[in-house]
C-alpha cells in the first residue's frame, strides 16, 4: 500500500532554503517524517542505513566520501551522521560548485562538533522538524491562521469553531504527531507507535547516539520522572532525587549524561524563561520548564492511556500544554518563532511567550476548559500592564507591548474578549 504524503508546514521553508543555500540539514526526532519530507524535493537518495549497502557506504566514506555525493541534485543523504566525514565532503562540494540546492541531509541525532572540521556556516543551513501538528495530521480545521493574526491583530475570529471533542483531543495527544500513526487503521495500533518509539529510545538509541552504553531501565526511569514533571519548573535536583530513590548507584553527573543524550536525540526539549526587566530580576524565575518534542512521549513514559485522562483532566492539562507548545513551534517556524515562558515569584505567569524574528510577540496561556479562561486572561493582562508601567518610567529602556494576548483552549468556539484577549481553540489553529 502506497501511503499518500501529507503536506508539512516546513515544505515551503525547505524550498526556500534550497533556493538560498547549497545544502540543507533537516534535524529532529526519529519517525517525525524528515526523510519523507526531504524525498519530496530530492532527485536522488543515499540511505546510509540500508542494511545491504551500509558497509560499502561506510568504507567509501573512509576512502573517498565525494563518491557518495554523486547523483542528481538535490541529493538526499539520509542519516548522514553515520559517517560524519560526509558533512565536510558536502561543504567542500558546495564550495567547489557554487550552486544552490545541491544536497539535503537528514539526521535524528546531534553530532559532536569535534567530529567535523567546519561548522558549514553559509553553506549548510539547518532546519528543525517536529512531529506533526494537529493541523498537519488533520485534527485542526485550520480556520485561524497564526500568521494572519500577527499580521492583523484585529482580525475577526469570532465564531470559528473546533471540530475536536475533548475525548478526541486527548486521543490526539496520546497518539502523538508521528506520521506512521496516522495511517494505522485501529486506535490500538495508532497508540502503539509512541510506545514503540519510547522502547527504541531506551533499548538502543540512547546508547548508539554517542557510543556510550547506557542502562535501558535507568533511561526509562529518567523519562518517567521527567514526564511526571512535564510543563513544570521542576529542578533537575528534584528529578534526580526521584530517580535515585530507585537507582541507588546513579550519580547526578550520570543522570545529566543521560539527559544530554536524550536532548541529542530530540526527545526532550526544555523551554527557556523570558526575563524582561519589568520587575527586580530576582523575582523572575529563570529555570527551564520541562518539555518534550511531542506530548505522546510523556504519556508513553508514564504508561497512561486516553481513558485514564477522561477521569484526570488536571494531569491532562500538563500534556495539553506540551501539545500546544509543539504546535506553536511548528506554526511559527517560518516566522522565526521562539517559544519561552514567564513566571515570577508572585505567581504571575504566561505559559508561553512566542517571539518572532521581527520583534513581534504574543503572550499565551493554555487552558483546557472554559472555567479557567478568566484566570488565564487575567495573567496576560497583568503582564501587559507591568510592561506599560515600566515604559512610563523615562529612565528605563522601553519594552515592546505584546502584539497579541491569546488563551489557547481545548474548547469549541473562538472569540475576542472586550479586553482584547483572544480565546482560540487549539483545534482551529494553523500556521
C-alpha positions, -999 to 999 in steps of 0.1 A, spaced: 0 0 0 14 34 -10 8 60 17 0 94 3 23 122 15 6 146 40 19 181 34 40 196 62 43 232 73 81 231 67 77 222 30 78 258 19 107 266 42 127 237 28 121 250 -8 133 285 3 164 271 20 173 250 -11 170 282 -31 192 301 -7 219 276 3 240 248 -12 228 223 13 201 220 40 202 198 71 169 186 84 171 177 121 145 164 145 133 133 164 132 99 147 100 90 129 88 126 126 90 125 88 123 141 79 133 117 52 98 116 36 97 154 35 132 155 20 122 130 -6 95 153 -19 123 177 -31 151 152 -38 160 138 -72 184 111 -58 187 94 -24 215 79 -4 202 58 25 231 53 49 211 28 70 204 5 41 215 -29 56 225 -43 22 248 -13 13 257 2 47 291 -14 50 300 -4 14 289 32 21 309 34 53 340 20 35 336 45 7 332 73 32 365 63 48 384 64 15 367 88 -9 335 103 5 329 125 -26 319 94 -45 288 91 -22 277 126 -33 273 117 -70 237 117 -82 210 141 -94 206 172 -73 191 179 -48 206 147 -34 192 134 -2 217 119 23 196 101 50 212 97 85 244 113 73 258 112 109 266 76 104 296 89 85 304 123 99 330 129 72 302 134 48 295 168 64 329 182 53 325 165 19 292 182 14 306 216 25 336 211 1 313 202 -28 292 233 -22 323 255 -21 336 240 -54 303 241 -73 290 274 -61 254 263 -67 222 262 -45 200 233 -37 226 206 -41 221 185 -10 195 176 16 209 159 48 187 143 75 197 133 109 180 122 141 209 130 164 232 159 171 268 153 161 297 165 183 315 194 167 348 176 172 337 151 145 336 177 118 362 202 106 339 231 98 305 243 110 292 247 75 281 283 81 270 299 49 270 266 30 247 243 50 215 257 66 198 239 95 160 233 96 142 218 126 113 194 122 88 183 148 62 155 148 30 166 130 9 194 144 -28 190 148 -33 209 115 -9 187 96 -25 155 109 -60 167 101 -73 172 137 -73 210 135 -95 225 108 -71 255 104 -98 282 104 -75 306 123 -40 313 109 -14 323 134 5 343 108 -27 362 98 -33 370 134 1 385 138 -3 405 106 -37 417 116 -43 415 154 -78 430 149 -88 401 126 -123 388 133 -121 353 148 -155 352 164 -174 321 157 -146 300 144 -153 266 158 -132 235 165 -144 201 154 -125 183 182 -142 170 213 -122 167 245 -120 130 240 -107 134 205 -81 159 218 -70 135 245 -65 107 219 -46 130 195 -22 139 223 -17 103 234 -12 92 198 12 120 190 22 135 158 41 105 144 32 102 106 32 64 109 4 66 134 -19 85 111 -22 57 86 -29 29 110 -65 15 109 -72 8 146 -68 31 176 -47 5 194 -22 4 165 -21 42 164 -13 44 201 14 17 198 37 39 177 46 62 205 51 33 229 74 16 204 93 49 199 99 51 236 110 14 237 136 20 209 149 51 227 155 32 259 167 -1 244 192 12 218 191 48 206 202 63 240 234 42 237 241 45 200 237 83 199 273 87 211 286 52 215 283 52 253 265 21 267 235 32 289 211 12 311 176 9 294 160 7 328 176 38 340 167 56 308 130 46 313 131 58 349 145 92 340 119 97 312 91 86 336 102 112 362 107 138 335 72 130 322 57 135 357 72 169 357 63 179 321 53 216 317 65 225 352 96 243 366 109 212 384 146 214 391 170 187 379 178 181 416 142 171 422 142 148 392 174 132 404 161 125 439 130 109 423 152 87 401 179 79 426 153 66 450 150 36 427 186 36 413 209 38 443 242 38 423 232 66 399 250 99 404 238 134 394 265 135 368 253 102 353 218 115 351 230 147 333 248 125 308 215 106 301 196 138 297 222 152 273 218 120 252 181 125 252 185 161 241 207 150 212 180 125 202 155 154 202 133 135 228 133 162 255 133 199 247 130 223 277 116 258 275 137 288 284 124 317 306 116 351 293 131 376 317 121 412 308 133 439 332 97 447 343 104 438 380 135 432 400 155 404 383 155 384 415 117 380 413 116 364 379 122 327 377 148 318 351 149 280 353 139 258 324 104 244 320 105 207 314 93 197 279 92 170 252 91 173 215 58 155 214 31 150 240 28 113 233 63 107 248 55 117 284 22 98 281 40 66 270 67 71 296 41 72 324 23 42 309 -10 61 306 -39 57 282 -66 80 268 -92 65 291 -71 74 321 -72 111 312 -110 110 309 -111 110 347 -80 131 353 -82 162 333 -59 180 357 -30 158 347 -40 160 311 -37 198 314 1 194 315 0 172 284 -22 197 267 4 224 273 31 202 258 9 196 227 2 234 223 39 242 225 47 216 199 21 231 175 32 267 182 67 258 173 56 242 141 32 270 131 57 298 139 88 283 125 87 301 91 84 334 110 114 327 132 93 317 162 109 312 195 89 299 225 97 308 261 76 313 293 71 339 320 67 331 357 75 353 387 76 348 425 42 365 428 25 337 408 20 358 377 27 337 346 23 332 309 25 296 298 42 307 266 57 338 251 60 335 214 86 358 199 90 363 161 123 373 145 110 407 136 103 416 173 66 410 174 55 387 202 24 371 218 16 363 254 -2 330 258 -19 308 283 -31 273 278 -64 264 295 -81 231 287 -116 242 300 -137 273 298 -138 278 335 -100 286 335 -102 312 307 -108 341 331 -77 333 351 -55 329 320 -67 362 305 -61 380 339 -25 368 339 -19 381 303 -35 415 311 -14 419 343 18 412 325 9 437 298 1 463 324 35 457 340 52 464 307 31 497 303 41 508 338 78 500 330 75 522 299 62 551 318 95 553 337 116 575 314 148 562 330 140 527 317 146 513 282 111 509 268 98 474 261 75 465 232 40 457 243 26 423 233 11 423 198 -13 395 208 -27 381 240 -41 346 235 -57 320 257 -54 287 238 -82 262 249 -94 227 243 -129 242 238 -151 247 208 -156 284 200 -131 312 192 -139 348 202 -122 381 212 -130 393 247 -138 430 253 -103 434 269 -87 423 237 -76 388 248 -83 363 221 -97 329 231 -87 303 205 -94 265 204 -63 245 195 -85 227 170 -88 258 149 -51 269 147 -28 266 118 4 283 106 
